[in-house]
């Protein structure tokens, strides 16, 4: 009886942990290509601290496909990297990212 109770409690704690992790996950708004009201296109600055968005580069299953451009970053997923006056700032991370991106040569945007 004691083992059944411990097993049930353990399963409940694991389920609670899984569900609480998913509730904090904020997805990209596909309608206007934003994350937390930040447009995911435009001029981007890479920073080491205090980013607007923490980004992880992946090969598979990205949240956003990004195409680097030199001018006219005016559509979803088109990023122009700059050193000053950015539209938003990103920090590359290996874990605990806000969004996952994949760099592409064509067809940028949200899947």
DRENTORKOL-3810 file (N, C-alpha, C; in nm, 4 decimals):
REM DRENTORKOL-3810
@n.u->0.0820; n.v->-0.1192; n.w->0.0000; ca.u->0.0000; ca.v->0.0000; ca.w->0.0000; c.u->0.0867; c.v->0.1261; c.w->0.0000
@n.u->0.1942; n.v->0.1200; n.w->0.0783; ca.u->0.2847; ca.v->0.2344; ca.w->0.0855; c.u->0.3534; c.v->0.2577; c.w->-0.0491
@n.u->0.3930; n.v->0.1504; n.w->-0.1192; ca.u->0.4586; ca.v->0.1626; ca.w->-0.2498; c.u->0.3651; c.v->0.2235; c.w->-0.3537
@n.u->0.2380; n.v->0.1873; n.w->-0.3484; ca.u->0.1403; ca.v->0.2429; ca.w->-0.4423; c.u->0.1252; c.v->0.3927; c.w->-0.4205
@n.u->0.1206; n.v->0.4336; n.w->-0.2932; ca.u->0.1083; ca.v->0.5759; ca.w->-0.2606; c.u->0.2305; c.v->0.6543; c.w->-0.3085
@n.u->0.3490; n.v->0.6003; n.w->-0.2850; ca.u->0.4727; ca.v->0.6677; ca.w->-0.3286; c.u->0.4780; c.v->0.6762; c.w->-0.4802
@n.u->0.4394; n.v->0.5706; n.w->-0.5486; ca.u->0.4387; ca.v->0.5711; ca.w->-0.6948; c.u->0.3397; c.v->0.6735; c.w->-0.7483
@n.u->0.2208; n.v->0.6809; n.w->-0.6884; ca.u->0.1192; ca.v->0.7769; ca.w->-0.7325; c.u->0.1659; c.v->0.9197; c.w->-0.7086
@n.u->0.2267; n.v->0.9445; n.w->-0.5943; ca.u->0.2780; ca.v->1.0790; ca.w->-0.5664; c.u->0.3898; c.v->1.1169; c.w->-0.6622
@n.u->0.4783; n.v->1.0238; n.w->-0.6901; ca.u->0.5878; ca.v->1.0500; ca.w->-0.7839; c.u->0.5351; c.v->1.0812; c.w->-0.9230
@n.u->0.4372; n.v->1.0048; n.w->-0.9671; ca.u->0.3776; ca.v->1.0292; ca.w->-1.0989; c.u->0.3095; c.v->1.1651; c.w->-1.1023
@n.u->0.2428; n.v->1.2014; n.w->-0.9942; ca.u->0.1765; ca.v->1.3320; ca.w->-0.9871; c.u->0.2753; c.v->1.4463; c.w->-0.9921
@n.u->0.3863; n.v->1.4321; n.w->-0.9220; ca.u->0.4895; ca.v->1.5367; ca.w->-0.9226; c.u->0.5511; c.v->1.5505; c.w->-1.0610
@n.u->0.5787; n.v->1.4395; n.w->-1.1257; ca.u->0.6350; ca.v->1.4443; ca.w->-1.2610; c.u->0.5372; c.v->1.5094; c.w->-1.3576
@n.u->0.4106; n.v->1.4741; n.w->-1.3496; ca.u->0.3089; ca.v->1.5331; ca.w->-1.4364; c.u->0.2966; c.v->1.6824; c.w->-1.4114
@n.u->0.2989; n.v->1.7237; n.w->-1.2858; ca.u->0.2922; ca.v->1.8652; ca.w->-1.2518; c.u->0.4118; c.v->1.9404; c.w->-1.3082
@n.u->0.5296; n.v->1.8807; n.w->-1.3001; ca.u->0.6510; ca.v->1.9423; ca.w->-1.3536; c.u->0.6412; c.v->1.9604; c.w->-1.5048
@n.u->0.5924; n.v->1.8594; n.w->-1.5737; ca.u->0.5784; ca.v->1.8663; ca.w->-1.7193; c.u->0.4781; c.v->1.9723; c.w->-1.7595
@n.u->0.3641; n.v->1.9740; n.w->-1.6934; ca.u->0.2600; ca.v->2.0704; ca.w->-1.7281; c.u->0.3006; c.v->2.2126; c.w->-1.6950
@n.u->0.3709; n.v->2.2344; n.w->-1.5862; ca.u->0.4126; ca.v->2.3700; ca.w->-1.5512; c.u->0.5161; c.v->2.4222; c.w->-1.6501
@n.u->0.6000; n.v->2.3352; n.w->-1.7041; ca.u->0.6970; ca.v->2.3776; ca.w->-1.8048; c.u->0.6304; c.v->2.4189; c.w->-1.9338
@n.u->0.5248; n.v->2.3512; n.w->-1.9738; ca.u->0.4551; ca.v->2.3852; ca.w->-2.0972; c.u->0.3706; c.v->2.5097; c.w->-2.0836
@n.u->0.3224; n.v->2.5419; n.w->-1.9652; ca.u->0.2363; ca.v->2.6581; ca.w->-1.9497; c.u->0.3150; c.v->2.7875; c.w->-1.9629
@n.u->0.4452; n.v->2.7848; n.w->-1.9362; ca.u->0.5268; ca.v->2.9043; ca.w->-1.9478; c.u->0.5776; c.v->2.9261; c.w->-2.0893
@n.u->0.5592; n.v->2.8291; n.w->-2.1758; ca.u->0.6097; ca.v->2.8379; ca.w->-2.3116; c.u->0.5226; c.v->2.9327; c.w->-2.3936
@n.u->0.5821; n.v->3.0391; n.w->-2.4434; ca.u->0.5099; ca.v->3.1358; ca.w->-2.5250; c.u->0.5491; c.v->3.1117; c.w->-2.6696
@n.u->0.4521; n.v->3.0841; n.w->-2.7516; ca.u->0.4798; ca.v->3.0556; ca.w->-2.8912; c.u->0.4864; c.v->3.1847; c.w->-2.9724
@n.u->0.5415; n.v->3.1710; n.w->-3.0908; ca.u->0.5455; ca.v->3.2818; ca.w->-3.1855; c.u->0.4058; c.v->3.3017; c.w->-3.2422
@n.u->0.3618; n.v->3.4256; n.w->-3.2481; ca.u->0.2334; ca.v->3.4573; ca.w->-3.3087; c.u->0.2513; c.v->3.4529; c.w->-3.4603
@n.u->0.1923; n.v->3.3533; n.w->-3.5239; ca.u->0.2107; ca.v->3.3334; ca.w->-3.6677; c.u->0.1404; c.v->3.4398; c.w->-3.7513
@n.u->0.0347; n.v->3.4993; n.w->-3.6976; ca.u->-0.0415; ca.v->3.5983; ca.w->-3.7746; c.u->0.0375; c.v->3.7248; c.w->-3.8035
@n.u->0.1130; n.v->3.7719; n.w->-3.7040; ca.u->0.1896; ca.v->3.8946; ca.w->-3.7264; c.u->0.3395; c.v->3.8768; c.w->-3.7041
@n.u->0.3843; n.v->3.7506; n.w->-3.6933; ca.u->0.5255; ca.v->3.7179; ca.w->-3.6805; c.u->0.5905; c.v->3.7941; c.w->-3.5647
@n.u->0.5354; n.v->3.7729; n.w->-3.4440; ca.u->0.5893; ca.v->3.8385; ca.w->-3.3261; c.u->0.6117; c.v->3.7372; c.w->-3.2147
@n.u->0.6995; n.v->3.7753; n.w->-3.1250; ca.u->0.7221; ca.v->3.7010; ca.w->-3.0010; c.u->0.7228; c.v->3.8035; c.w->-2.8896
@n.u->0.6282; n.v->3.7941; n.w->-2.7983; ca.u->0.6126; ca.v->3.8922; ca.w->-2.6904; c.u->0.6058; c.v->4.0339; c.w->-2.7470
@n.u->0.5284; n.v->4.0509; n.w->-2.8526; ca.u->0.5080; ca.v->4.1795; ca.w->-2.9211; c.u->0.6352; c.v->4.2350; c.w->-2.9848
@n.u->0.7358; n.v->4.1523; n.w->-3.0059; ca.u->0.8569; ca.v->4.1930; ca.w->-3.0781; c.u->0.8481; c.v->4.1336; c.w->-3.2178
@n.u->0.8540; n.v->4.2183; n.w->-3.3192; ca.u->0.8501; ca.v->4.1700; ca.w->-3.4570; c.u->0.9759; c.v->4.0901; c.w->-3.4861
@n.u->0.9590; n.v->3.9730; n.w->-3.5432; ca.u->1.0715; ca.v->3.8839; ca.w->-3.5698; c.u->1.1303; c.v->3.9066; c.w->-3.7087
@n.u->1.1427; n.v->4.0309; n.w->-3.7441; ca.u->1.2109; ca.v->4.0722; ca.w->-3.8656; c.u->1.2621; c.v->4.2131; c.w->-3.8427
@n.u->1.3627; n.v->4.2500; n.w->-3.9175; ca.u->1.4192; ca.v->4.3831; ca.w->-3.9020; c.u->1.5662; c.v->4.3783; c.w->-3.8693
@n.u->1.6127; n.v->4.4871; n.w->-3.8078; ca.u->1.7543; ca.v->4.5004; ca.w->-3.7726; c.u->1.7785; c.v->4.4365; c.w->-3.6363
@n.u->1.8784; n.v->4.3472; n.w->-3.6328; ca.u->1.9052; ca.v->4.2668; ca.w->-3.5144; c.u->2.0482; c.v->4.2901; c.w->-3.4671
@n.u->2.0630; n.v->4.3056; n.w->-3.3356; ca.u->2.1955; ca.v->4.3186; ca.w->-3.2766; c.u->2.2199; c.v->4.1992; c.w->-3.1861
@n.u->2.3377; n.v->4.1399; n.w->-3.1970; ca.u->2.3760; ca.v->4.0280; ca.w->-3.1118; c.u->2.4434; c.v->4.0862; c.w->-2.9874
@n.u->2.3935; n.v->4.0463; n.w->-2.8694; ca.u->2.4485; ca.v->4.0962; ca.w->-2.7438; c.u->2.4862; c.v->3.9784; c.w->-2.6539
@n.u->2.5649; n.v->4.0072; n.w->-2.5516; ca.u->2.6045; ca.v->3.9035; ca.w->-2.4558; c.u->2.5186; c.v->3.9057; c.w->-2.3300
@n.u->2.4501; n.v->4.0166; n.w->-2.3067; ca.u->2.3642; ca.v->4.0261; ca.w->-2.1893; c.u->2.2466; c.v->4.1189; c.w->-2.2193
@n.u->2.1416; n.v->4.1020; n.w->-2.1427; ca.u->2.0188; ca.v->4.1800; ca.w->-2.1548; c.u->1.9574; c.v->4.1765; c.w->-2.2950
@n.u->1.9348; n.v->4.0561; n.w->-2.3479; ca.u->1.8717; ca.v->4.0472; ca.w->-2.4807; c.u->1.7213; c.v->4.0646; c.w->-2.4699
@n.u->1.6601; n.v->4.0959; n.w->-2.5827; ca.u->1.5143; ca.v->4.0934; ca.w->-2.5904; c.u->1.4660; c.v->3.9498; c.w->-2.6066
@n.u->1.5442; n.v->3.8704; n.w->-2.6809; ca.u->1.5090; ca.v->3.7310; ca.w->-2.7082; c.u->1.6340; c.v->3.6444; c.w->-2.6979
@n.u->1.6214; n.v->3.5321; n.w->-2.6272; ca.u->1.7296; ca.v->3.4336; ca.w->-2.6226; c.u->1.7038; c.v->3.3316; c.w->-2.7328
@n.u->1.8045; n.v->3.3094; n.w->-2.8166; ca.u->1.7898; ca.v->3.2302; ca.w->-2.9380; c.u->1.8828; c.v->3.1103; c.w->-2.9351
@n.u->1.8293; n.v->2.9962; n.w->-2.9762; ca.u->1.9125; ca.v->2.8758; ca.w->-2.9928; c.u->1.9061; c.v->2.8357; c.w->-3.1391
@n.u->2.0214; n.v->2.8109; n.w->-3.2000; ca.u->2.0287; ca.v->2.7684; ca.w->-3.3394; c.u->2.0140; c.v->2.6171; c.w->-3.3437
@n.u->1.9212; n.v->2.5696; n.w->-3.4264; ca.u->1.8951; ca.v->2.4267; ca.w->-3.4403; c.u->1.8986; c.v->2.3873; c.w->-3.5873
@n.u->1.9093; n.v->2.2590; n.w->-3.6115; ca.u->1.9051; ca.v->2.2068; ca.w->-3.7479; c.u->1.7669; c.v->2.1567; c.w->-3.7853
@n.u->1.6924; n.v->2.1101; n.w->-3.6851; ca.u->1.5611; ca.v->2.0521; ca.w->-3.7092; c.u->1.4562; c.v->2.1156; c.w->-3.6190
@n.u->1.3356; n.v->2.1227; n.w->-3.6700; ca.u->1.2194; ca.v->2.1708; ca.w->-3.5962; c.u->1.2379; c.v->2.3103; c.w->-3.5363
@n.u->1.2722; n.v->2.4111; n.w->-3.6184; ca.u->1.2858; ca.v->2.5466; ca.w->-3.5654; c.u->1.1486; c.v->2.6113; c.w->-3.5451
@n.u->1.1451; n.v->2.7096; n.w->-3.4562; ca.u->1.0256; ca.v->2.7920; ca.w->-3.4419; c.u->1.0198; c.v->2.8959; c.w->-3.5539
@n.u->1.1380; n.v->2.9375; n.w->-3.6010; ca.u->1.1480; ca.v->3.0423; ca.w->-3.7026; c.u->1.2643; c.v->3.0120; c.w->-3.7969
@n.u->1.2394; n.v->3.0227; n.w->-3.9259; ca.u->1.3474; ca.v->3.0126; ca.w->-4.0249; c.u->1.3932; c.v->3.1540; c.w->-4.0556
@n.u->1.5241; n.v->3.1765; n.w->-4.0431; ca.u->1.5809; ca.v->3.3109; ca.w->-4.0572; c.u->1.6688; c.v->3.3181; c.w->-4.1804
@n.u->1.6484; n.v->3.4239; n.w->-4.2565; ca.u->1.7346; ca.v->3.4525; ca.w->-4.3713; c.u->1.8078; c.v->3.5828; c.w->-4.3440
@n.u->1.9416; n.v->3.5786; n.w->-4.3500; ca.u->2.0208; ca.v->3.7001; ca.w->-4.3304; c.u->2.0189; c.v->3.7818; c.w->-4.4588
@n.u->1.9883; n.v->3.9099; n.w->-4.4469; ca.u->1.9838; ca.v->3.9986; ca.w->-4.5627; c.u->2.0689; c.v->4.1220; c.w->-4.5346
@n.u->2.1088; n.v->4.1898; n.w->-4.6422; ca.u->2.1867; ca.v->4.3131; ca.w->-4.6291; c.u->2.1001; c.v->4.4370; c.w->-4.6320
@n.u->1.9781; n.v->4.4221; n.w->-4.6823; ca.u->1.8864; ca.v->4.5364; ca.w->-4.6867; c.u->1.7419; c.v->4.4866; c.w->-4.6915
@n.u->1.6504; n.v->4.5743; n.w->-4.6603; ca.u->1.5070; ca.v->4.5468; ca.w->-4.6627; c.u->1.4658; c.v->4.4248; c.w->-4.5799
@n.u->1.4951; n.v->4.4267; n.w->-4.4486; ca.u->1.4481; ca.v->4.3178; ca.w->-4.3623; c.u->1.3026; c.v->4.3413; c.w->-4.3222
@n.u->1.2141; n.v->4.3332; n.w->-4.4215; ca.u->1.0771; ca.v->4.3788; ca.w->-4.4017; c.u->0.9724; c.v->4.2677; c.w->-4.3983
@n.u->1.0164; n.v->4.1437; n.w->-4.3931; ca.u->0.9225; ca.v->4.0310; ca.w->-4.3879; c.u->0.9638; c.v->3.9332; c.w->-4.2803
@n.u->0.8706; n.v->3.8509; n.w->-4.2422; ca.u->0.8907; ca.v->3.7548; ca.w->-4.1335; c.u->1.0154; c.v->3.6687; c.w->-4.1570
@n.u->1.1072; n.v->3.6706; n.w->-4.0617; ca.u->1.2273; ca.v->3.5885; ca.w->-4.0693; c.u->1.3449; c.v->3.6515; c.w->-4.1395
@n.u->1.3285; n.v->3.7696; n.w->-4.1954; ca.u->1.4415; ca.v->3.8382; ca.w->-4.2592; c.u->1.5102; c.v->3.9255; c.w->-4.1551
@n.u->1.6386; n.v->3.8959; n.w->-4.1296; ca.u->1.7156; ca.v->3.9670; ca.w->-4.0291; c.u->1.8358; c.v->4.0340; c.w->-4.0930
@n.u->1.8557; n.v->4.1610; n.w->-4.0595; ca.u->1.9751; ca.v->4.2344; ca.w->-4.0987; c.u->2.0539; c.v->4.2603; c.w->-3.9703
@n.u->2.1740; n.v->4.2062; n.w->-3.9617; ca.u->2.2543; ca.v->4.2224; ca.w->-3.8408; c.u->2.3239; c.v->4.3577; c.w->-3.8420
@n.u->2.3118; n.v->4.4306; n.w->-3.7312; ca.u->2.3681; ca.v->4.5643; ca.w->-3.7182; c.u->2.4410; c.v->4.5750; c.w->-3.5843
@n.u->2.5236; n.v->4.6790; n.w->-3.5716; ca.u->2.5955; ca.v->4.7046; ca.w->-3.4471; c.u->2.5308; c.v->4.8143; c.w->-3.3637
@n.u->2.4407; n.v->4.8899; n.w->-3.4241; ca.u->2.3739; ca.v->4.9965; ca.w->-3.3498; c.u->2.2332; c.v->5.0192; c.w->-3.4060
@n.u->2.1492; n.v->5.0766; n.w->-3.3244; ca.u->2.0102; ca.v->5.1081; ca.w->-3.3581; c.u->1.9312; c.v->4.9859; c.w->-3.4069
@n.u->1.9301; n.v->4.8785; n.w->-3.3273; ca.u->1.8558; ca.v->4.7585; ca.w->-3.3685; c.u->1.7066; c.v->4.7726; c.w->-3.3406
@n.u->1.6283; n.v->4.6916; n.w->-3.4093; ca.u->1.4863; ca.v->4.6792; ca.w->-3.3765; c.u->1.4695; c.v->4.5899; c.w->-3.2538
@n.u->1.5563; n.v->4.4884; n.w->-3.2412; ca.u->1.5597; ca.v->4.4045; ca.w->-3.1221; c.u->1.6968; c.v->4.3408; c.w->-3.1083
@n.u->1.7251; n.v->4.2938; n.w->-2.9853; ca.u->1.8556; ca.v->4.2353; ca.w->-2.9536; c.u->1.8378; c.v->4.0875; c.w->-2.9217
@n.u->1.9346; n.v->4.0056; n.w->-2.9670; ca.u->1.9301; ca.v->3.8622; ca.w->-2.9383; c.u->2.0582; c.v->3.8194; c.w->-2.8687
@n.u->2.0466; n.v->3.7093; n.w->-2.7971; ca.u->2.1631; ca.v->3.6446; ca.w->-2.7366; c.u->2.1566; c.v->3.4984; c.w->-2.7753
@n.u->2.2670; n.v->3.4450; n.w->-2.8270; ca.u->2.2734; ca.v->3.3034; ca.w->-2.8600; c.u->2.2959; c.v->3.2240; c.w->-2.7314
@n.u->2.2143; n.v->3.1207; n.w->-2.7105; ca.u->2.2269; ca.v->3.0353; ca.w->-2.5933; c.u->2.2187; c.v->2.8891; c.w->-2.6360
@n.u->2.2684; n.v->2.8010; n.w->-2.5497; ca.u->2.2615; ca.v->2.6576; ca.w->-2.5758; c.u->2.1428; c.v->2.5924; c.w->-2.5058
@n.u->2.0915; n.v->2.6584; n.w->-2.4034; ca.u->1.9771; ca.v->2.6036; ca.w->-2.3309; c.u->1.8925; c.v->2.7188; c.w->-2.2776
@n.u->1.7700; n.v->2.6870; n.w->-2.2397; ca.u->1.6743; ca.v->2.7851; ca.w->-2.1884; c.u->1.6512; c.v->2.8987; c.w->-2.2872
@n.u->1.6320; n.v->2.8645; n.w->-2.4126; ca.u->1.6076; ca.v->2.9655; ca.w->-2.5157; c.u->1.4603; c.v->3.0039; c.w->-2.5188
@n.u->1.4348; n.v->3.1236; n.w->-2.5707; ca.u->1.2969; ca.v->3.1673; ca.w->-2.5929; c.u->1.2435; c.v->3.1085; c.w->-2.7226
@n.u->1.3263; n.v->3.1150; n.w->-2.8283; ca.u->1.2873; ca.v->3.0585; ca.w->-2.9570; c.u->1.4044; c.v->2.9821; c.w->-3.0180
@n.u->1.3716; n.v->2.8899; n.w->-3.1083; ca.u->1.4724; ca.v->2.8141; ca.w->-3.1817; c.u->1.4680; c.v->2.8615; c.w->-3.3265
@n.u->1.5851; n.v->2.8876; n.w->-3.3843; ca.u->1.5904; ca.v->2.9344; ca.w->-3.5224; c.u->1.6786; c.v->2.8422; c.w->-3.6068
@n.u->1.6548; n.v->2.8493; n.w->-3.7359; ca.u->1.7390; ca.v->2.7809; ca.w->-3.8335; c.u->1.7688; c.v->2.8815; c.w->-3.9433
@n.u->1.8965; n.v->2.8974; n.w->-3.9787; ca.u->1.9317; ca.v->2.9881; ca.w->-4.0875; c.u->1.9075; c.v->2.9185; c.w->-4.2197
@n.u->1.8412; n.v->2.9885; n.w->-4.3118; ca.u->1.8069; ca.v->2.9344; ca.w->-4.4423; c.u->1.8466; c.v->3.0338; c.w->-4.5512
@n.u->1.8554; n.v->2.9838; n.w->-4.6755; ca.u->1.8840; ca.v->3.0694; ca.w->-4.7892; c.u->1.7557; c.v->3.1162; c.w->-4.8591
@n.u->1.6473; n.v->3.0468; n.w->-4.8352; ca.u->1.5197; ca.v->3.0846; ca.w->-4.8974; c.u->1.4032; c.v->3.0437; c.w->-4.8073
@n.u->1.2909; n.v->3.1034; n.w->-4.8322; ca.u->1.1663; ca.v->3.0770; ca.w->-4.7593; c.u->1.1780; c.v->3.0953; c.w->-4.6083
@n.u->1.2163; n.v->3.2174; n.w->-4.5637; ca.u->1.2192; ca.v->3.2423; ca.w->-4.4205; c.u->1.0775; c.v->3.2555; c.w->-4.3657
@n.u->1.0651; n.v->3.2452; n.w->-4.2348; ca.u->0.9364; ca.v->3.2666; ca.w->-4.1706; c.u->0.9023; c.v->3.1591; c.w->-4.0703
@n.u->0.7779; n.v->3.1629; n.w->-4.0251; ca.u->0.7279; ca.v->3.0699; ca.w->-3.9244; c.u->0.6680; c.v->2.9485; c.w->-3.9930
@n.u->0.6948; n.v->2.8325; n.w->-3.9377; ca.u->0.6371; ca.v->2.7098; ca.w->-3.9951; c.u->0.4980; c.v->2.6869; c.w->-3.9423
END
